[in-house]
Amino acid sequence: MRRIHIREARPDDTATILQLITELALYEKAEDKVLTDEAQLRASLFADDATAHGLICEVDGEPVGYAVYFFNFSTWLGRNGLYLEDLYISPAYRQVGAGKALLKHLAQQAVARGCGRFEWSVLDWNTPAIGFYESIGAEPQNEWVLYRLTGDALLNFANS
């Protein structure tokens, strides 16, 4: 049986995280959208004032996946929530329980910190992920539509 271990990401994991981010972008057919580099990731995840956090999933001592998350706040609950920005497991390790172990670790962290929610987004065409999430009891939030300002639209609005 394979040994799955989840641990906090460290600065020396930055290259591995970037490589896994690139694999995820390839899977999502968006490799041209990855604009970050190791220096930016290191600053965002490991600086003293970092608000994003990372986890590494290892199988038999080999890093095969990662998660990046942050804490948000629900005014209705009056409590923090945990928002999962990315979760990715390399394809060869998707059937060994690595993804479930990573999600469970995050759920335990949310509970330990008193979070009222644990949320994430998934692309509507990613039926394997949707099926997996529903199998653990997660429910889609179909009444919400995600909006985003980025690039020139963000700059133009901020400066208007």
N, C-alpha and C positions, 0 to 999 in steps of 0.2 A: 504494500500500500504506500502511496506517495505521501510525503510529509508536507503539509501546507502551513506556512508561517506568515503572519501579517505583522509588519513592524512600521514604526514611524520612519518616514523618509529622512535621509541625511543629506547634507550638501554634496557628499561624494556620489550620490545617486542621480545627480542632475543630468548627466549624459544619458543614463538609462531611461529616466523619465521622458526626456526629449525624444529619444528613439521610440518609446512606446506611444507618445503623443502622435508622432509621425505615422506609426502603424495604424492608430485609431483614425487619423485623418484619411489615410488611404482607404480603410474599410468604409468610411462614410463618404467616399468619393469627393473629398475636399482637401486634398493634400496641398493645394495652392493657398489655402487659408491659414496655414501654420506660419506665423510671422515672428514668433518668439525665437530666442536662442538660449544657450546655456546661461549666459550672464543675466538675462532678464528673468529666467526661471529661478535661478539661485537667489536673486534679489527678492522676487515675489514670494517664494516659499520659505526662505531661511533667514531673512533679515530680522532684526530685533522687533520691528514693527509690522511684520508680515501678518496679514489677515487670512491668507489661504494656507492650507495645511495639506501634507501629502502622506500617503501610505504606500508601502511596497508590499506586494504579494510575492512570496517565494515558494517554489515547489522544489523540494529536495535541495534547498540552498541556492537555487537559481532564480533570479528575479524574472517573473513572467507577467506581471501586471502591476497596475498602480491605480490609485484613486486620488483625486484632488477635491477638497471640500472646504467649505467655510460656514460660519454661523451667521444666520440672518435673524430677523425678529418678526414675530406675529403680534400685531397690535390687538387682534381679536382674542388671542390666547394670553397675551401679556407675558409671553415666554419666548426664549430663543428657539430657533429651529436649526437643523443641520441641512445644508444644501449640498448635494453631491454634484459637482461640476463635471467631473469625468470619472468613469470607471472603465478600465480596459484590461482584458486578459488576452494574451497571445493565443491565436487559434488552436495551437497544439495542446493547450492546457484548459480548454473550455469545458471539457467533460469530466474533470477530476475534482470538481467542487471548489475551485479557486475563486470564481466569481461570487458564489454563495458565501464563502468564508469572508471575503472582503466586505460584502454588503452586511453580513451579520456583525462583523467587527464595528462597522460604522453605526449600525443600529444600537449596539451595546454602548457605544460612546455617546450617542444621542440620549439614551436613557440615563446613563450615568451623569450627564450634565444637565438633566432636567428639561431637555428639549421637548416641546410639544409636537414637533413635526420632524419628519425625515423625508425630504423631497428631492426629486431629480427630474430631468426631461429626457425623452427618448424620441428619436426620429420616427415618424409615423410609418415608414416602410421597414423598420427594423423588427420584423415579426419574431425572430428568435429571442431578442431581448424583451420584447413586450410579453411574450409567452412566459419567459423566465420570471419577470417581475410579477406578473399576475399569479404565478404558481406559489410565490411566497406571501401572497395576500395584499400586494400593492394594488391600488386602484387608480385608474386614469382620472385626471381632473379636466374633463372635456369642456367644462363651461368657461375655462380661462383661455385667453389667446395671448401668446407671448409677443411683446413688442420690443423693438431694439433700435437704439440710435447708435450709429458707429461711423467712423471715418468722417468724411466731409459733412454728412448730415448732422452728426454730433457737434462738430466744430461750428457749423453755420448756425445751428440753433443756440448753442452756448453764447455765441457772439452777436446774436440778433437783438 
